[in-house]
Amino acid sequence: METVRGSTSLVGLLGWPVSHSLSPNMHNAAFNQLGLDWAYVPFPVRPTDLSKALKGLIALNIVGVNVTIPHKQAVMRYMDEVSKSAQTVGAVNTVYIKEGKFIGHNTDITGFLSALIEADCQPKGLRVAVLGAGGAARAAVFALAWSEVDSVVILNRTAERAAFLIDDLIDVFPDSSLYFGPLTEPSVAALKDSFDLVINTTSVGMYPHVDDCPWPENIPMQANTVYCDLIYNPLETAFLSRAKAAGAKTIDGLGMLIHQGAVAFELWTGKTAPVKIMRHACLAGLPHKRRHKP
Ligand SMILES: NC(=O)c1ccc[n+]([C@@H]2O[C@H](COP(=O)([O-])OP(=O)(O)OC[C@H]3O[C@@H](n4cnc5c(N)ncnc54)[C@H](OP(=O)(O)O)[C@@H]3O)[C@@H](O)[C@H]2O)c1
């Protein structure tokens, strides 16, 4: 789509802030590739303005929006319908507006699983550690439980938040092996050999704090464990760079970003998302591909 016209179908992003987002690059490249008269616009919306912004979307005939920090949970109360998975996870990241009604979805769940599978990491039967217990962790742990992993241990700086997440998981997966603890050196030291997959869902290591790492400095990483980071800016975090140095397989956060976007694209347009083009657009828009400048 070269020009925005009166006929252009609009989608966008509600968040605060939104200036760093790669979603406009990714979706607009996909619209161009398929020759669709569509455009994706980021909307910076303050937390106090969320309800006004949503009303405005209907008035402006917007087709749908992605929802990001800090609105993913707050937006739920304004939805007319919420998909079963979004309801279970307790967060909406994609809204489709149909005949003036808001339909809420959570594409982070499928996006996360597709990224693991694309990287040749089948979660079924794995012993998994999840570092962090925020919004991204919620999508990841529900996706893992649905995939019949062997066990999940959630380690978080604020251990109570991990406990709340475990409580919500147990309601849905009463027979699963679920544990929680603080994200501290002693707890990681006690468990370090017990995981097949370790996923960083914390924001530790995200630009500009690129030398920070959620894995304690004195605890070695294991060559036979897979390390996944949901952060995509930078693409290679300190966490992944340490895992690589230990000889382990690593998975960066770009796959999840692209696949959650692809599911949203398909919900809005009804067309198959051009995933390869979306990946190229994200890579081109990424300011910090490595932790250190080459
Ligand atoms: N690849 C993707 O598509 C994708 C999708 C969603 C999110 N993400 C990434 O995932 C990360 C988390 O996002 P979110 O939505 O889950 O954020 P969030 O809800 O704010 O949660 C942040 C998490 O990081 C932890 N944390 C923050 N600072 C910390 C520190 N200094 N030391 C230890 N733990 C710390 C928090 O622990 P406390 O509970 O103790 O505060 C919490 O567990 C971000 O980097 C985001 O970019 C990526």
The ligand as an ORCA input file, in Angstrom:
! r2SCAN-3c Opt
* xyz 0 1
  N       8.862    -11.598     21.499
  C       7.643    -11.150     21.722
  O       6.747    -11.188     20.859
  C       7.301    -10.597     23.075
  C       5.961    -10.511     23.505
  C       5.697     -9.985     24.774
  C       6.751     -9.547     25.580
  N       8.033     -9.661     25.124
  C       9.166     -9.221     25.968
  O       9.067     -9.861     27.232
  C       9.584     -9.000     28.252
  C       8.586     -8.907     29.409
  O       7.368     -8.344     28.959
  P       6.056     -8.399     29.881
  O       4.939     -7.915     29.054
  O       5.921     -9.725     30.545
  O       6.438     -7.307     31.006
  P       5.875     -7.225     32.500
  O       4.494     -7.757     32.597
  O       6.171     -5.845     32.935
  O       6.820     -8.250     33.349
  C       8.196     -7.971     33.531
  C       8.877     -9.170     34.176
  O      10.283     -8.891     34.275
  C      10.686     -8.967     35.657
  N      11.731     -7.972     35.901
  C      11.723     -6.664     35.517
  N      12.870     -6.059     35.923
  C      13.591     -7.014     36.590
  C      14.849     -7.012     37.227
  N      15.618     -5.906     37.279
  N      15.298     -8.163     37.792
  C      14.544     -9.282     37.735
  N      13.330     -9.361     37.135
  C      12.852     -8.238     36.568
  C       9.434     -8.685     36.444
  O       9.594     -9.195     37.749
  P       8.683     -8.625     38.977
  O       7.380     -9.378     38.898
  O       9.479     -8.935     40.166
  O       8.511     -7.140     38.734
  C       8.402     -9.462     35.601
  O       8.499    -10.843     35.867
  C       9.865     -7.653     27.583
  O      11.248     -7.598     27.313
  C       9.083     -7.717     26.274
  O       9.708     -6.988     25.228
  C       8.320    -10.163     23.894
*
